[in-house]
């Protein structure tokens, strides 16, 4: 069986504009707040866990 060969090249690039490296994570518009230069995420499930039962937390 013939073995395929691959050529490797070391290259350096200089982007002409800012480059975005995304994580694939999406933010629902109701799950974050932008204040000044910071992005604060909001997870409604975390809030339900910390609300005491006396304040009307569903059982």
C-alpha positions in Angstrom: 0.0 0.0 0.0 1.4 3.4 -1.0 2.0 5.8 1.9 0.7 9.4 1.3 3.2 12.1 2.1 2.3 15.6 3.3 4.5 18.7 3.0 4.7 20.9 6.1 5.3 24.6 5.8 6.0 27.1 8.6 4.3 30.4 7.7 3.8 33.7 9.6 0.8 35.9 8.8 0.0 39.5 9.7 -3.7 40.2 9.7 -4.8 43.5 8.2 -7.7 43.9 10.7 -8.6 42.5 14.1 -9.2 38.7 14.0 -12.0 37.1 15.9 -11.3 33.6 17.3 -14.7 32.3 18.4 -15.6 29.5 20.7 -18.8 28.6 19.0 -20.7 29.6 22.1 -23.8 31.7 21.4 -25.4 34.3 23.8 -29.1 34.8 24.0 -29.9 38.5 24.2 -31.5 38.0 27.6 -28.5 36.3 29.1 -26.0 39.1 29.1 -25.5 42.7 30.0 -22.8 45.0 28.5 -21.7 47.7 30.9 -18.9 50.1 29.9 -16.3 47.7 28.3 -17.3 44.5 30.0 -19.7 41.7 29.1 -21.5 40.1 32.1 -23.3 36.8 31.5 -26.5 36.0 33.3 -27.6 32.4 33.8 -31.3 32.2 35.0 -30.7 28.7 36.3 -28.1 29.9 38.7 -30.4 32.6 40.1 -33.1 30.1 40.9 -30.6 28.0 42.9 -29.7 30.9 45.2 -33.2 32.3 45.8 -34.3 31.2 49.3 -37.6 29.3 49.5 -39.0 32.0 51.8 -38.9 34.5 48.9 -41.2 32.4 46.7 -38.8 29.9 45.1 -40.8 27.1 43.5 -40.4 23.7 45.1 
